[in-house]
Amino acid sequence: MTPPMISFCVTCLLWGAMVHLTAPKRPSTLRLVPVNVGEEVTLECFHQKDSLAMMFFWYKQTLGHKPELVSTYYKYERNGIFNDDLKTNPRFQLETSRGKNHLKISNVQMSDSATYYCISCYLYKCEYLEDIIIQVESSGLNLQALVEQSASETIQPGDAVTLSCTVHTGTCDEEHSVYWFKDEEESHPGLIYTHGGRNDRCERKPNTQTQTCVYNLPLKSLNLTDVGTYYCAVASCGRILFGNGTKLDFEEEAGSLVLVYVLSGALGFNTILAVLLAYKAYAMDKTKSCKCAATRETSSAASAPNAEVFQDEDSLHYAALRQNKVNRSRRIKDDNMIECVYSSVRQ
């Protein structure tokens, strides 16, 4: 590999790392724009004129799909460029000038229902400028629908359950998509499964235009990570309807609670016992130190062997005695041993 090629590869790696470290942050607000079929809507996106950003993009994301590039605008060009088939679509226009990157959609269709993102980029750093949801409505369609979910359940580790979602739709002839979301206390709801645009599980009632569809989500070998509330969402005719949710929670066994209480009590008892033993050891050590100190004071007070110190007749008498023993072993180097004798004399 030649040196220029090595340099190019290293540069690509560095750029990739920097892009990963500077992921764009989503704006704190999300705008909802309701619009009727056939109307015109303008998605406004402003940016500072003195900003370092050079490139501006519009992305479109429909539910259950990845974002798709809509347009690209270079700061020092007069007009922007639409992506792929939108180049020849007269319904889409860009209003670009100093400080603006507006997306104009005329003769709005149901397929325009989506989330639109306006993004600015400078080198490897990108920033979200706008998040806008277009909700297309039509007065000519009966969009009444009802989403029902199975009741909440209490489970145990290793169990298997099947969550059901029943959808009752009206006269909308478009295929609908069904999505399952999981909501946890420690995180935002996330998409876990989609049934796509299949209507093969639907039955239309006779003499009516109402159809009933049933969708199931099987869950096996459940554990603590599966605890949460599962929502069924139906997207059809530019509308998204959510069910009331099915909550899964683990059953707390009585035996487990008793074991927890017993272990907690044992832990508390051991803690108290350890504190008492430590205090007892400290008290014994302190008493031993006091006795040794008293012995040293008495020994130093004795002026001669076998001397005795007397106090009042009702008090204790201390005597330091010296006793010589025969050196019977070479292992004993000191043949002088001092014994402390405490006596109480009563008259």
Residue pairs with C-beta under 8 A, 6 or more apart in sequence:
1 9
15 124
18 124
19 124
22 124
22 125
22 126
24 119
24 125
24 126
24 127
24 128
25 127
25 128
26 128
26 131
27 128
27 129
27 130
27 131
29 131
30 131
30 132
30 133
31 130
31 131
31 132
31 133
32 132
32 133
32 135
33 41
33 43
33 132
33 133
33 134
33 135
34 135
34 137
35 41
35 108
35 134
35 135
35 136
35 137
36 108
36 136
36 137
36 138
36 139
37 108
37 109
37 110
37 136
37 137
37 138
37 140
38 107
38 108
39 108
40 104
40 105
40 106
40 107
40 108
41 104
41 105
41 108
41 134
42 95
42 102
42 103
42 104
42 105
43 58
43 102
43 103
43 104
43 105
43 116
43 118
43 130
43 132
43 134
44 100
44 102
44 130
45 56
45 58
45 100
45 101
45 102
45 103
45 118
45 129
45 130
46 99
46 100
46 101
46 129
47 53
47 56
47 99
47 100
47 101
47 120
47 129
48 99
49 98
49 99
51 120
51 122
52 122
53 75
53 120
53 121
53 122
53 127
54 74
54 75
54 76
54 121
54 122
55 72
55 73
55 74
55 75
55 120
55 121
55 122
56 72
56 73
56 75
56 80
56 96
56 101
56 118
56 119
56 120
56 121
56 129
57 69
57 70
57 71
57 72
57 73
57 117
57 118
57 119
57 120
57 121
58 69
58 70
58 71
58 101
58 103
58 116
58 117
58 118
58 119
59 67
59 68
59 69
59 70
59 116
59 117
59 119
60 67
60 68
60 70
60 114
60 115
60 116
60 117
61 67
61 68
61 114
61 115
61 116
61 117
62 113
62 114
62 115
63 114
63 177
63 179
63 233
63 235
63 240
64 177
64 179
64 191
64 194
64 196
64 235
67 117
68 83
69 83
70 82
70 83
70 86
70 92
70 103
70 116
71 80
71 81
71 82
71 83
71 86
71 92
71 94
71 103
72 80
72 81
72 83
73 79
73 80
73 81
73 94
73 96
73 101
74 80
77 96
78 96
79 94
79 96
80 94
80 96
80 101
81 87
82 89
82 92
82 94
86 92
90 106
91 105
91 106
91 107
91 109
92 103
92 104
92 105
93 103
93 104
93 106
94 101
94 102
94 103
94 104
95 101
95 102
95 103
95 104
96 102
101 118
101 129
103 116
103 118
105 112
105 134
108 134
108 136
109 136
110 136
110 138
110 174
110 237
110 238
112 134
112 136
113 134
113 135
113 136
113 238
114 133
114 134
115 131
115 132
115 133
115 134
116 130
116 131
116 132
116 133
116 134
117 128
117 130
117 131
117 132
118 128
118 129
118 130
118 132
119 126
119 127
119 128
119 129
120 126
120 127
120 129
121 127
135 238
135 239
136 238
137 143
137 238
137 239
138 237
138 238
141 170
141 171
141 172
141 237
142 170
142 171
142 172
142 209
143 170
143 172
143 236
143 237
143 238
143 239
144 170
145 167
145 168
145 169
145 170
145 172
145 234
145 236
145 239
145 241
146 167
146 168
147 165
147 166
147 167
147 168
147 232
147 233
147 234
147 241
147 242
147 243
147 244
148 165
148 166
148 167
148 168
148 243
148 244
149 163
149 164
149 165
149 166
149 230
149 231
149 232
149 243
149 244
149 245
149 246
150 163
150 164
150 165
150 246
151 246
152 246
152 247
152 248
152 249
153 161
153 246
153 247
153 248
153 249
154 249
154 250
154 251
155 161
155 222
155 226
155 248
155 249
155 250
155 251
156 222
156 250
156 251
157 222
157 223
157 224
157 250
158 221
158 222
158 223
159 222
160 218
160 219
160 220
160 221
160 222
161 218
161 219
161 222
161 248
162 216
162 217
162 218
162 219
163 180
163 216
163 217
163 218
163 219
163 230
163 232
163 246
164 214
164 215
164 216
164 217
165 178
165 180
165 214
165 215
165 216
165 217
165 232
165 234
165 243
166 212
166 213
166 214
166 215
167 176
167 178
167 202
167 212
167 213
167 214
167 215
167 232
167 234
168 210
168 211
168 212
169 176
169 210
169 211
169 213
169 234
169 236
170 209
170 210
171 209
172 236
172 237
174 236
174 237
175 197
175 198
175 199
175 236
176 197
176 199
176 213
176 234
176 235
176 236
176 237
177 194
177 195
177 196
177 197
177 234
177 235
177 236
178 194
178 195
178 213
178 215
178 232
178 233
178 234
178 235
179 191
179 193
179 194
179 195
179 232
179 233
179 234
179 235
180 191
180 192
180 193
180 194
180 217
180 230
180 231
180 232
180 233
181 189
181 190
181 191
181 192
181 230
181 231
181 233
182 189
182 190
182 192
182 228
182 229
182 230
182 231
183 189
183 228
183 229
183 230
183 231
183 245
184 227
184 228
185 228
189 231
192 230
193 217
195 215
199 211
199 213
201 213
201 214
201 215
202 211
202 212
202 213
203 211
203 212
203 213
204 210
204 211
204 212
205 211
205 212
215 232
217 230
217 232
219 226
219 248
222 248
224 250
226 248
227 248
227 249
227 250
228 247
228 248
229 245
229 246
229 247
229 248
230 245
230 246
230 247
230 248
231 242
231 243
231 245
231 246
232 242
232 243
233 240
233 241
233 242
233 243
234 240
234 241
295 340
298 309
298 318
298 320
298 340
299 320
299 338
301 309
301 320
302 309
302 320
305 322
306 321
306 322
307 319
307 320
308 317
308 319
309 317
309 318
309 319
310 317
311 317
313 345
313 346
313 347
314 346
316 342
316 343
316 344
317 343
317 344
317 345
318 342
319 341
319 343
320 338
320 340
321 338
321 339
321 341
322 336
322 338
323 337
323 339
324 335
324 336
325 335
325 337
326 335
327 335
